[in-house]
């Protein structure tokens, strides 16, 4: 015990000398070292590269400067004996290797599941056979008719509004009940919404997990009682207005070896997977998109011109975008699609992807990696790399998604990783784009949006890329033309 105490005392004294010497006394070489630290993290004795991370903590999502200097792949060295070394890469060749061509060797790993144990076996938190079965199940649900129907002067916090909207629409589709969190009174947020936000904070994870269990159990119990009362069984024909939870309880479990749809925990994980995907990520993408629109009025003008050109109107001037031709109409909005992709490129809802190799491997970049080591793909940084996207990588340019012929330009998923890649590509990618297009069309056609003067825009560190202070805007009714 005495030796441990002495060692800890030594480390404390050493750290004190370092910070006192460099941050208080500031010797003549202080500015030089500070400049170097900001461009490239030093590997300090004992502390590793941790001091460099602390210097950049305010912009932890963006490590483009370091990755540009290291040919897009960088080995971070953590404190000695901590086992926290991490390989950072935004090299598209490495990403393709990890996410697609050698997919079976790269898993989320037990460490990540331990960190996010509040989500238990949600689809983004599992590996191997359980992940395959859960993904198959979710894919069948995304193709469910209920999900497909989703495709249809006051200061407000748009981030809050979008969070409530996507939560309500997702819960209605999953459970058939309307939480009405976006009613006119803007009531206090639902317990599940609060838990989803709290789950991003380590101190509140346990409490959030208990809320997930309680709320999801009530949804499942109520649904079982409703099915029992209505006499619905596994052989009942699927109704067009049937919610996802009802459909799940009637699902043929023989198709899924590792899923028992009679197990409430499995249903809880499925509900959570859909709610997080349907609420958190879409709300994040829409929030950053509308902030970018406030910064780029010319883009708004082009989107409105495209909408007006393609939108069929009835005799009384009402929009017909909800008719049977709505899908065809939305598919014609190429520039809007490009603007949404551009927003997601710069501000991906999920800002990083973590992988761990099952067996040792060598990446296309030549980096040798050990089994069970940590690999981090900073998606936020990937979207800003000049080596990947050109010299104008940090600029918002929807035109980069438009081909010479006026159609959409395809970018490979290992370059545009916002919807993941390979076998883990988001099953709801096209549905998410459809929902966002509908929201954008409805809002831009009816309102002028301006961000409140002086409102600070910065990301909040967490699993989902949200705005730390929300997005406070003024809405003005757009004049009809």
Buried (B, 14 or more C-beta within 10 A) or exposed (E): EEEEEEEEEEEEEEBEEBEEEBEEEEEEEEEEEEEEBEEBBEBBEEBBBBBBBEEBEEEBBBBBBBBBEBEBBBBBBBBEEEEBBBBBBBBBBBBBBBBBEBBEBBBBBEEBBEBBEBBBBBBBBBBEEBBBBBBBBBEBBBEBEBBBEBBEEEEBBBBBBBBBBBBBBBBBBBBBBEBBBBEEEEEEBBBBBBBBBBBBEEEBBEBBBEBBBEBBBEBBEBBBEBBEEEEBEEEEEEEEEBBBBBBBBBBEBEEBEBBEBEEBBBBBBBBBBBBBBBBBBBBBBBBBBBBBBBEBEEBBEBBBEBBEEBBEEEEEEEBEBEEEEBEEBBEBBBBBBBBBBBBBBBBBBBBBBBBBBBEEBEBBBEBEBEEBBBBBBBBBBBBBBEBBBEEEBEEBBBEBBBEEEEEBBEBEBBBBBBBBBBEBBBBBBEBBBBBBBBBBBEBBBEBBBEBEEEBEBEBBBBBBBBBEEBBBBBBEEBEEE
